[in-house]
């Protein structure tokens, strides 16, 4: 079982493989508490203690399932809970709101759904257009001082928004789009995060399953995937050739390409944890194997040669 690591400078100690809970309470056929709860309890039995959810995941249902499961199990204190909020519904539209009053309300409502007195890590899920970002983060700092949250994060912020948000040095964690096919964060964002001791957690780590080795040139792609740049034309074929190299490294370690990808991310500063999603118990327990993969320097160099940072 992997040793726990500190998430940035938060004082929160986590298994480096967390659970992205976007599938819990998200799909109509899988919104029951029993299903979601089973994933969570099984994951915890295998050492996972870091769960990442959000109000947007099933409009609060993911939070409710997690809260009920942890309450029934009586082990809330063994889990580091992260959630995100910024969204409210206006008719058929989702509007993002970073005003202090809305964030206060959102945190209070998440506390109730999660059946907890404190949220370990709360993110502003998306920036709005009007609220000064230092005011939004300042509101979260007051919630931290009040004991309602322990650490402060933002997600989907531009570089300028991030710098503004952190003008008082309150930020602990940033979550953003990053994977081997989308490495632009390494150019400007990563140096800033390292300088300011802020941890980074990537989402879309497998690029819709492409980096996990789910596809071949004969796979019939959905219309949704065909619209995404990594899956189009010659680019898709070149990406499959790159993934073949991941298969070779994975075979050497007797694991799957997904494990190699996650292990590579965990080698990078400032990434302390990854949060792959899971549709079933088998997937979440399989993801945990990545923490046991120790890539050689040759493996790392090969990956970086095949998947270079784009200029």
URKAMO-V978615 format. One record per residue. N is the residue number from 0. RES is the residue in three letters. PSI is psi in whole degrees, 0 to 359 (none if undefined). NEAR is the number of other ideal C-beta (glycine too) atoms within 8 Angstrom. Layout:
N,RES,PSI,NEAR + N,RES,PSI,NEAR
This chain:
0,UNK,135,4 + 1,UNK,147,10 + 2,UNK,148,4 + 3,UNK,151,8 + 4,UNK,154,9 + 5,UNK,135,11 + 6,UNK,101,16 + 7,UNK,232,12 + 8,UNK,28,7 + 9,UNK,339,13 + 10,UNK,5,6 + 11,UNK,126,11 + 12,UNK,125,8 + 13,UNK,155,14 + 14,UNK,135,13 + 15,UNK,344,11 + 16,UNK,109,14 + 17,UNK,185,15 + 18,UNK,116,15 + 19,UNK,113,11 + 20,UNK,26,15 + 21,UNK,337,10 + 22,UNK,345,10 + 23,UNK,115,17 + 24,UNK,15,13 + 25,UNK,317,11 + 26,UNK,139,6 + 27,UNK,321,4 + 28,UNK,352,4 + 29,UNK,40,12 + 30,UNK,4,12 + 31,UNK,151,6 + 32,UNK,324,9 + 33,UNK,315,6 + 34,UNK,305,10 + 35,UNK,321,17 + 36,UNK,325,12 + 37,UNK,319,9 + 38,UNK,314,14 + 39,UNK,311,16 + 40,UNK,319,10 + 41,UNK,318,11 + 42,UNK,317,14 + 43,UNK,325,13 + 44,UNK,336,6 + 45,UNK,9,9 + 46,UNK,350,9 + 47,UNK,137,13 + 48,UNK,14,10 + 49,UNK,116,15 + 50,UNK,130,13 + 51,UNK,119,12 + 52,UNK,192,14 + 53,UNK,155,13 + 54,UNK,322,14 + 55,UNK,342,8 + 56,UNK,95,13 + 57,UNK,25,9 + 58,UNK,48,5 + 59,UNK,349,9 + 60,UNK,322,12 + 61,UNK,314,16 + 62,UNK,317,16 + 63,UNK,317,11 + 64,UNK,316,15 + 65,UNK,314,16 + 66,UNK,315,12 + 67,UNK,318,11 + 68,UNK,313,13 + 69,UNK,325,15 + 70,UNK,314,9 + 71,UNK,324,7 + 72,UNK,342,8 + 73,UNK,27,5 + 74,UNK,33,8 + 75,UNK,322,10 + 76,UNK,346,4 + 77,UNK,359,6 + 78,UNK,139,11 + 79,UNK,115,12 + 80,UNK,126,14 + 81,UNK,137,16 + 82,UNK,169,15 + 83,UNK,148,15 + 84,UNK,154,15 + 85,UNK,350,14 + 86,UNK,144,12 + 87,UNK,155,7 + 88,UNK,133,7 + 89,UNK,94,6 + 90,UNK,234,4 + 91,UNK,0,2 + 92,UNK,148,6 + 93,UNK,124,8 + 94,UNK,138,9 + 95,UNK,138,10 + 96,UNK,117,10 + 97,UNK,12,13 + 98,UNK,146,11 + 99,UNK,319,10 + 100,UNK,320,6 + 101,UNK,320,11 + 102,UNK,321,16 + 103,UNK,314,10 + 104,UNK,317,8 + 105,UNK,316,11 + 106,UNK,316,15 + 107,UNK,319,9 + 108,UNK,323,11 + 109,UNK,322,14 + 110,UNK,318,12 + 111,UNK,314,7 + 112,UNK,324,10 + 113,UNK,358,13 + 114,UNK,47,9 + 115,UNK,160,10 + 116,UNK,343,4 + 117,UNK,139,9 + 118,UNK,125,15 + 119,UNK,321,11 + 120,UNK,120,18 + 121,UNK,128,15 + 122,UNK,145,15 + 123,UNK,116,17 + 124,UNK,315,13 + 125,UNK,146,9 + 126,UNK,150,13 + 127,UNK,182,11 + 128,UNK,340,3 + 129,UNK,326,3 + 130,UNK,127,9 + 131,UNK,131,6 + 132,UNK,331,14 + 133,UNK,332,11 + 134,UNK,319,11 + 135,UNK,313,15 + 136,UNK,326,16 + 137,UNK,323,11 + 138,UNK,320,12 + 139,UNK,326,15 + 140,UNK,321,11 + 141,UNK,326,9 + 142,UNK,326,13 + 143,UNK,315,13 + 144,UNK,332,6 + 145,UNK,355,6 + 146,UNK,13,6 + 147,UNK,334,10 + 148,UNK,160,13 + 149,UNK,331,10 + 150,UNK,157,14 + 151,UNK,132,15 + 152,UNK,164,15 + 153,UNK,155,16 + 154,UNK,143,13 + 155,UNK,23,9 + 156,UNK,143,13 + 157,UNK,170,6 + 158,UNK,315,9 + 159,UNK,318,6 + 160,UNK,322,11 + 161,UNK,315,15 + 162,UNK,318,9 + 163,UNK,318,10 + 164,UNK,328,14 + 165,UNK,19,13 + 166,UNK,337,7 + 167,UNK,4,8 + 168,UNK,25,6 + 169,UNK,345,11 + 170,UNK,141,14 + 171,UNK,323,13 + 172,UNK,141,17 + 173,UNK,135,15 + 174,UNK,135,13 + 175,UNK,172,13 + 176,UNK,122,9 + 177,UNK,134,12 + 178,UNK,181,13 + 179,UNK,338,11 + 180,UNK,353,10 + 181,UNK,82,10 + 182,UNK,17,12 + 183,UNK,335,7 + 184,UNK,336,13 + 185,UNK,339,7 + 186,UNK,312,7 + 187,UNK,319,7 + 188,UNK,310,13 + 189,UNK,314,13 + 190,UNK,320,7 + 191,UNK,316,12 + 192,UNK,318,12 + 193,UNK,318,9 + 194,UNK,328,6 + 195,UNK,11,9 + 196,UNK,45,6 + 197,UNK,133,13 + 198,UNK,151,15 + 199,UNK,134,16 + 200,UNK,119,15 + 201,UNK,145,14 + 202,UNK,167,11 + 203,UNK,47,10 + 204,UNK,337,13 + 205,UNK,7,13 + 206,UNK,60,12 + 207,UNK,34,9 + 208,UNK,350,8 + 209,UNK,314,13 + 210,UNK,345,15 + 211,UNK,359,10 + 212,UNK,27,11 + 213,UNK,343,7 + 214,UNK,152,9 + 215,UNK,176,5 + 216,UNK,345,5 + 217,UNK,355,4 + 218,UNK,134,7 + 219,UNK,112,4 + 220,UNK,146,8 + 221,UNK,160,6 + 222,UNK,326,6 + 223,UNK,314,6 + 224,UNK,323,9 + 225,UNK,337,9 + 226,UNK,348,6 + 227,UNK,135,9 + 228,UNK,319,5 + 229,UNK,345,11 + 230,UNK,11,13 + 231,UNK,127,8 + 232,UNK,227,5 + 233,UNK,330,5 + 234,UNK,318,10 + 235,UNK,316,10 + 236,UNK,321,9 + 237,UNK,322,8 + 238,UNK,322,12 + 239,UNK,323,11 + 240,UNK,321,8 + 241,UNK,318,11 + 242,UNK,331,13 + 243,UNK,325,8 + 244,UNK,321,11 + 245,UNK,321,14 + 246,UNK,319,10 + 247,UNK,317,8 + 248,UNK,319,14 + 249,UNK,317,13 + 250,UNK,323,7 + 251,UNK,328,7 + 252,UNK,3,10 + 253,UNK,42,4 + 254,UNK,187,9 + 255,UNK,161,9 + 256,UNK,324,13 + 257,UNK,322,14 + 258,UNK,321,14 + 259,UNK,318,18 + 260,UNK,311,16 + 261,UNK,320,15 + 262,UNK,322,13 + 263,UNK,314,13 + 264,UNK,319,12 + 265,UNK,346,13 + 266,UNK,346,7 + 267,UNK,133,8 + 268,UNK,137,5 + 269,UNK,37,11 + 270,UNK,118,12 + 271,UNK,337,13 + 272,UNK,157,15 + 273,UNK,154,14 + 274,UNK,63,11 + 275,UNK,146,12 + 276,UNK,174,9 + 277,UNK,139,13 + 278,UNK,346,6 + 279,UNK,173,7 + 280,UNK,320,10 + 281,UNK,319,6 + 282,UNK,317,9 + 283,UNK,322,14 + 284,UNK,327,10 + 285,UNK,320,9 + 286,UNK,327,13 + 287,UNK,338,14 + 288,UNK,336,9 + 289,UNK,331,16 + 290,UNK,344,11 + 291,UNK,358,6 + 292,UNK,125,12 + 293,UNK,102,5 + 294,UNK,140,12 + 295,UNK,167,6 + 296,UNK,325,5 + 297,UNK,318,6 + 298,UNK,313,12 + 299,UNK,315,11 + 300,UNK,322,8 + 301,UNK,314,10 + 302,UNK,316,15 + 303,UNK,334,8 + 304,UNK,321,7 + 305,UNK,326,8 + 306,UNK,71,9 + 307,UNK,157,7 + 308,UNK,127,7 + 309,UNK,137,5 + 310,UNK,none,2
